[in-house]
Amino acid sequence: MGQDTEKRAPEVKICDVTLRDGMQVLNRNALIPVRMRLRLAETLQRAHIPYIEAGSFVNPRIVSAMQDTTELFAQLRPAKGQQLAALVPKLKYYQQMKLTPHVDTVALFISASETYSLANTRMTPAEAVKNAREVATAAREDGYRVRAYLSYAFREMLIAPGEMPTDTVELLCEHLLEMGCETIALSDTDGRSTGRDVERMINHVDRTLGLDHMGVHLHDLHGLGLVNSLIAYQLGIRTFDCSIGGLGGNKIVENSIGNVATEELVNMFNGMGVATGIDFDFLLRAGRVVIDMAHFVGDPAPPSRILADQLLGVDQTLRKIDVG
């Protein structure tokens, strides 16, 4: 079962956001204990995931799943060549993050959609840029790496036909690059983007800014997540966000759906002969942990077809974890 870790240097960078984006949905009532999430983080490390976003520093009354992010990070042990990141949306939460060990990368987010920005943060895009710059400046001064999410980078929220203007995205990307972001994850926040949307925006950004600092953060509402990932790769994107099992979502977005599944994305690249540097067997072990988490909180198994094929009623070699 699975495949050996690639010996070649990775050609793509896989960024796993299960413990942040995924837990916003699966752990929405803050029931999954730190010990269980720590097991997932350690399994992702053993899979050689180069970027693991393990949590966020936000208002615990709004996102209760993240209320013990500090405790989780305190128990993590950094691994050579792997980033441990946290989403930090505001300067006041940055001060809390600074007291937390083992975080080396600060993730920011802004939105190209004013509708979404106001609903999610009560800030206009311009105000969100100013806010993000404050966090980025402090983080860089303190020696942290910085990356960013640009929500609704391909389509506008709730507006038909909904194409996001290319000059809007270009300007916001310019601001984020000026802040020192090493990666900007162009995000299909509600999963409605088509291959045409992805091609249009990435081609524009490539012409105007280049793709050296660009990645994608794709959701999978209509089953197009892998298709859009492949198109992004063919256009020159080499950094991809994903989550084990295809977990993820946002309560602001109606009918929110999860991210591209890490194991499905890696499987696609493996099949293409694209080196990922990922140990696929440990991705499946991470999938076993996520399935157990879903059982623990009474949720259905995650939507990943690979996990359903490989683990649900088929493979009994990975025993359930003991959560104490």
Secondary structure as GFF3:
##gff-version 3
##sequence-region A 1 324
A	DSSP	beta_strand	13	16	.	.	.	ID=ss1
A	DSSP	pi_helix	18	22	.	.	.	ID=ss2
A	DSSP	alpha_helix	23	26	.	.	.	ID=ss3
A	DSSP	alpha_helix	34	46	.	.	.	ID=ss4
A	DSSP	beta_strand	51	56	.	.	.	ID=ss5
A	DSSP	three_ten_helix	64	66	.	.	.	ID=ss6
A	DSSP	alpha_helix	69	75	.	.	.	ID=ss7
A	DSSP	beta_strand	83	87	.	.	.	ID=ss8
A	DSSP	alpha_helix	91	98	.	.	.	ID=ss9
A	DSSP	beta_strand	105	111	.	.	.	ID=ss10
A	DSSP	alpha_helix	114	121	.	.	.	ID=ss11
A	DSSP	alpha_helix	125	141	.	.	.	ID=ss12
A	DSSP	beta_strand	145	151	.	.	.	ID=ss13
A	DSSP	alpha_helix	166	178	.	.	.	ID=ss14
A	DSSP	beta_strand	184	188	.	.	.	ID=ss15
A	DSSP	alpha_helix	195	208	.	.	.	ID=ss16
A	DSSP	beta_strand	214	218	.	.	.	ID=ss17
A	DSSP	alpha_helix	225	235	.	.	.	ID=ss18
A	DSSP	beta_strand	239	242	.	.	.	ID=ss19
A	DSSP	three_ten_helix	244	246	.	.	.	ID=ss20
A	DSSP	alpha_helix	262	272	.	.	.	ID=ss21
A	DSSP	alpha_helix	280	297	.	.	.	ID=ss22
A	DSSP	alpha_helix	305	310	.	.	.	ID=ss23
###
